[in-house]
Amino acid sequence: MFEVPVKGVDGGEVGTVSVSKAQLGGCVRHQLLKDAVVAYEAHDRVGTASVKTRAMVVGSTKKIYRQKGTGRARHGSRKVNLFRGGGVTHGPIPRNYGGVLPKRQRRIATASALFSKFRDSEVRVVDRLAFSQPKTARLEEILGAVGVEDETVLIVLPDTDDVETSRNVYLSARNMPGVAVLRAQDVNARDLLVSRLTVLSSESLKHLTERVGQKTADAEEAE
């Protein structure tokens, strides 16, 4: 069982939260995490690189010189890849690089990434993270109070927060380098791994573990 202290916005400890290791899979699945990250990175590739083949090059089809007697190779078109301005052989064409990962594997990979964060003490839990208006300086103070210094950090918001509250947190963090903000329902394994620390509220931690955790009767860890 992972025991993580819950801190207030002033940095004082207000309680603890327990997360079952078995609920998060009980171990770090390194190969699955690699597959998930590769799939997400591949999905982000644009894949619009394109060149023209000789069939696409616009130009005359007139034979460039006579077939025999010149001492040169036999050519009938300037659109071949051997000439400047001709087509490209085996060049890139528009394609989709997106990796396909089954939904169950994506869920397990996210749980495994979260497990690794708890194991390495890279999770900070705050009691509540909300702003009545965007305030970057205040967010910097809160992050510093809970132990976030110059590391990259992912802030996970509860799914139940209203749009205005989530927007204020996002706007407060928008111009802070290395800080990302996501709702619990949108977090994946790559999001957790690319940031050094993860900051969650008590509610967003509950939502995230319920979404990615094992939903079996044996989720209770055997110590």
C-alpha positions as MATLAB code, in Angstrom:
seq = 'MFEVPVKGVDGGEVGTVSVSKAQLGGCVRHQLLKDAVVAYEAHDRVGTASVKTRAMVVGSTKKIYRQKGTGRARHGSRKVNLFRGGGVTHGPIPRNYGGVLPKRQRRIATASALFSKFRDSEVRVVDRLAFSQPKTARLEEILGAVGVEDETVLIVLPDTDDVETSRNVYLSARNMPGVAVLRAQDVNARDLLVSRLTVLSSESLKHLTERVGQKTADAEEAE';
ca = [
       0.000    0.000    0.000;
       1.300    3.443   -0.937;
       0.868    6.048    1.804;
       1.101    9.605    0.469;
       0.737   12.742    2.616;
      -1.985   15.185    1.613;
      -0.873   18.809    1.856;
      -2.785   22.036    1.962;
      -2.078   24.942   -0.367;
       0.215   26.388    2.317;
       2.333   23.224    2.363;
       1.102   21.941    5.722;
       0.152   18.284    5.997;
      -3.607   17.803    6.432;
      -3.801   14.015    6.186;
      -2.714   10.986    4.192;
      -4.145    8.994    1.315;
      -3.662    5.282    0.664;
      -3.414    3.732   -2.793;
      -3.410   -0.030   -3.261;
      -0.444   -1.376   -5.202;
      -2.569   -4.247   -6.500;
      -5.124   -1.782   -7.868;
      -2.390   -0.272  -10.034;
      -1.138   -3.650  -11.237;
       1.403   -4.383   -8.520;
       4.473   -3.711  -10.690;
       5.909   -1.581  -13.485;
       5.405   -3.131  -16.917;
       8.391   -1.659  -18.729;
       7.744   -3.186  -22.153;
       4.106   -2.113  -22.122;
       5.126    1.409  -21.148;
       7.585    1.512  -24.037;
       4.910    0.276  -26.459;
       2.455    2.885  -25.193;
       4.914    5.774  -25.485;
       5.961    4.698  -28.989;
       2.300    4.490  -30.026;
       1.478    7.951  -28.634;
       4.596    9.506  -30.172;
       3.853    7.887  -33.534;
       0.288    9.183  -33.383;
       1.629   12.745  -33.029;
       3.633   12.505  -36.257;
       2.036   14.543  -39.032;
       2.978   12.244  -41.909;
       2.479   14.839  -44.664;
       5.919   14.503  -46.319;
       5.430   13.925  -50.034;
       7.450   13.905  -53.277;
       6.562   13.430  -56.919;
       7.214   10.254  -58.827;
       8.073   10.404  -62.536;
       4.382    9.889  -63.273;
       3.520   13.094  -61.397;
       6.185   15.332  -62.927;
       4.793   17.713  -65.541;
       6.906   17.904  -68.698;
       7.319   16.894  -72.321;
       7.367   13.219  -73.259;
       9.501   13.907  -76.319;
      12.560   11.686  -76.620;
      15.511   13.801  -75.468;
      17.982   12.469  -78.044;
      18.173    9.682  -80.581;
      18.383    6.125  -79.421;
      21.720    5.162  -80.957;
      24.912    6.792  -82.055;
      25.403    9.330  -79.282;
      27.565    7.174  -77.011;
      25.286    7.892  -74.091;
      22.763    5.755  -72.256;
      19.410    5.189  -73.854;
      16.831    7.641  -72.452;
      13.364    8.572  -73.564;
      12.236   11.068  -70.908;
      13.652   13.832  -68.747;
      11.180   12.940  -65.969;
      13.187    9.970  -64.724;
      14.944   10.155  -61.376;
      18.408   10.404  -62.980;
      17.809   13.961  -64.219;
      17.451   17.155  -62.252;
      13.782   18.008  -61.918;
      12.744   14.425  -62.485;
      10.705   12.218  -60.208;
      11.928   10.652  -56.960;
      12.223    6.899  -56.556;
      10.818    5.368  -53.356;
      10.307    8.801  -51.816;
       7.956    9.570  -48.902;
       4.235    9.763  -49.476;
       1.508   10.950  -47.064;
       0.846    8.263  -44.477;
      -0.534    7.716  -41.008;
       2.132    6.826  -38.452;
      -0.399    6.382  -35.674;
       0.234    3.366  -33.488;
      -2.681    1.184  -32.462;
      -2.843    0.082  -28.833;
      -5.912   -1.751  -27.464;
      -7.975    0.113  -24.891;
      -7.176   -2.413  -22.147;
      -3.439   -2.067  -22.756;
      -3.696    1.725  -22.677;
      -5.447    1.525  -19.320;
      -2.904   -0.901  -17.860;
      -0.013    1.224  -19.194;
      -1.445    4.322  -17.487;
      -1.856    2.386  -14.230;
       1.714    1.118  -14.524;
       3.041    4.633  -15.121;
       1.127    5.871  -12.075;
       2.526    2.956  -10.044;
       6.067    4.000  -11.010;
       5.350    7.564   -9.897;
       4.183    6.414   -6.473;
       7.083    3.971   -6.164;
       9.648    6.682   -6.911;
       7.939    9.262   -4.632;
       7.168   11.526   -7.580;
       3.545   12.231   -6.615;
       2.374   15.279   -4.665;
      -1.203   15.331   -3.363;
      -2.888   18.602   -2.400;
      -6.180   18.955   -0.613;
      -7.724   21.270   -3.204;
      -6.437   23.199   -6.206;
      -8.792   25.900   -7.423;
      -8.627   29.591   -8.311;
     -11.367   32.187   -8.505;
      -9.299   33.905  -11.191;
      -6.053   33.105  -13.074;
      -3.014   33.834  -10.920;
       0.373   32.453  -11.970;
       2.207   33.811   -8.929;
      -0.215   32.045   -6.589;
       0.197   28.741   -8.434;
       3.987   29.075   -8.191;
       3.645   29.574   -4.438;
       1.452   26.482   -4.071;
       3.772   24.295   -6.129;
       6.754   25.476   -4.123;
       4.910   24.790   -0.860;
       4.153   21.177   -1.818;
       7.752   20.483   -2.845;
       7.871   21.289   -6.561;
      10.963   23.299   -7.427;
      12.363   23.439  -10.966;
      11.102   20.022  -12.136;
       8.671   19.477  -14.945;
       5.243   18.803  -13.471;
       1.862   17.474  -14.561;
      -1.138   18.913  -12.701;
      -4.142   16.599  -12.767;
      -7.547   18.177  -12.143;
     -10.729   16.365  -11.044;
     -13.294   15.509  -13.704;
     -16.003   17.110  -11.572;
     -14.477   20.608  -11.544;
     -16.550   23.152  -13.443;
     -15.208   24.620  -16.660;
     -14.386   27.988  -15.099;
     -12.327   26.477  -12.265;
     -10.357   24.220  -14.627;
      -9.816   27.127  -17.006;
      -8.411   29.334  -14.237;
      -5.883   26.664  -13.243;
      -4.925   26.139  -16.887;
      -4.474   29.872  -17.501;
      -2.416   30.191  -14.315;
      -0.026   27.482  -15.530;
      -0.010   28.351  -19.218;
       3.096   30.538  -19.197;
       5.012   28.434  -16.656;
       7.704   26.399  -18.434;
       7.520   22.667  -17.851;
       4.022   22.720  -16.329;
       1.130   20.851  -17.972;
      -2.515   20.687  -16.852;
      -4.926   17.866  -17.669;
      -8.176   16.424  -16.364;
      -8.037   12.956  -14.832;
     -10.096   11.545  -17.704;
      -7.509   12.710  -20.269;
      -4.301   11.478  -18.608;
      -2.361    8.698  -20.323;
       0.919    6.878  -19.675;
       2.991    9.260  -21.791;
       1.651   12.313  -19.954;
       2.732   10.814  -16.636;
       6.166    9.757  -17.835;
       7.269   12.946  -19.606;
       6.848   15.007  -16.427;
       9.186   14.560  -13.476;
       6.474   15.107  -10.854;
       2.718   14.654  -10.775;
       0.498   16.910   -8.669;
      -3.035   15.740   -7.936;
      -5.827   16.818   -5.667;
      -7.427   14.197   -3.429;
     -10.436   14.098   -5.735;
      -8.464   13.861   -8.986;
      -6.390   11.011   -7.523;
      -9.602    9.145   -6.741;
     -10.928    9.708  -10.271;
      -7.667    8.639  -11.910;
      -7.219    5.452   -9.866;
     -10.861    4.493  -10.451;
     -10.434    4.953  -14.195;
      -7.179    3.042  -14.677;
      -7.119    0.735  -11.655;
      -8.080   -2.929  -11.663;
     -11.762   -3.461  -11.094;
     -11.479   -6.978   -9.710;
     -12.159   -8.392   -6.286;
      -8.459   -9.072   -5.742;
      -7.542   -5.389   -5.904;
      -6.819   -5.678   -2.203;
      -3.054   -6.021   -1.839;
      -1.637   -9.020    0.002;
       1.156   -7.735    2.153;
];
